[in-house]
Amino acid sequence: MRNYVANEARSRSSSSSFANLQQLVRNWYGKRTFAKLHFLDDHQLKDIGLTREQLTYISSLSLSVDPTWEADRLRLIASHRVK
């Protein structure tokens, strides 16, 4: 069983570089999408639960961070502060 687990780990790590590249491309595309939100006015941003400061922060993140996940996290934190 130990050999099976070790073999699975080796095979997954060899294919993970392509998966990492895919994730970087998805994050890059997500950051481009969030950059377009800068054209919205403050009222529209408030409707989707984000501020300009949060958008600036999201656009400054590295490509290793999923911008959609980070935006959801920021919205969740803000919603807990309001209550």
DOSE-522573 format. One record per residue (C-alpha): x, y, z. Coordinates in steps of 0.05 Angstrom, whole numbers, padded with zeros to 5 digits, always signed. Layout:
N
XYZ ...
This chain:
83
+00000+00000+00000 +00057+00047+00017 +00087+00037-00052 +00021+00052-00085 +00013+00118-00048 +00085+00138-00064 +00075+00121-00137 +00010+00161-00140 +00044+00221-00108 +00101+00218-00159 +00054+00213-00218 +00010+00270-00194 +00069+00316-00180 +00096+00305-00251 +00029+00327-00281 +00018+00383-00232 +00062+00432-00270 +00010+00434-00325 -00045+00442-00273 -00005+00499-00241 +00001+00533-00309 -00074+00526-00320 -00087+00557-00252 -00040+00616-00267 -00076+00629-00333 -00144+00626-00298 -00120+00675-00245 -00092+00721-00299 -00158+00721-00336 -00195+00733-00271 -00151+00793-00255 -00165+00822-00324 -00239+00814-00311 -00234+00849-00243 -00194+00906-00276 -00255+00920-00318 -00295+00932-00255 -00256+00996-00243 -00300+01029-00296 -00362+01019-00253 -00385+01076-00209 -00384+01070-00133 -00459+01055-00129 -00452+00996-00177 -00392+00970-00139 -00431+00974-00074 -00486+00932-00106 -00437+00875-00119 -00405+00884-00050 -00337+00912-00068 -00302+00978-00059 -00249+01012-00101 -00197+00997-00048 -00214+00923-00052 -00209+00924-00128 -00140+00957-00123 -00119+00905-00073 -00144+00848-00117 -00108+00876-00178 -00043+00878-00139 -00044+00805-00119 +00004+00756-00150 -00020+00706-00202 -00016+00650-00152 -00078+00678-00117 -00147+00667-00146 -00179+00737-00151 -00250+00710-00149 -00237+00672-00085 -00203+00734-00054 -00262+00779-00074 -00310+00730-00041 -00267+00729+00021 -00266+00805+00025 -00342+00808+00015 -00352+00757+00071 -00308+00796+00119 -00345+00861+00102 -00413+00828+00113 -00392+00804+00182 -00369+00874+00201 -00437+00903+00183 -00476+00856+00228 
